[in-house]
Amino acid sequence: MSIVSIMAAILEDELREHGILKLTQLDCETMVQNMIERTAELAVDIKQYCLEPNPNDGT
């Protein structure tokens, strides 16, 4: 079982506990994969932002 499948199963349980019942395991896997990709993109953006010179520090 992949980490995405494990996370999808957890997500599916959490959603079910909150009354969201119509999502399938595949739906949850897709959502988890999208969250992983978006998190990776955000991490890259943050890293690039931190590496950019700050005009306020005189560099």
Secondary structure, 3 states (H helix, E strand, C coil): CCHHHHHHHHHHHHHHHCCCCCCCHHHHHHHHHHHHHHHHHHHHHHHHHHHCCCHHHCC
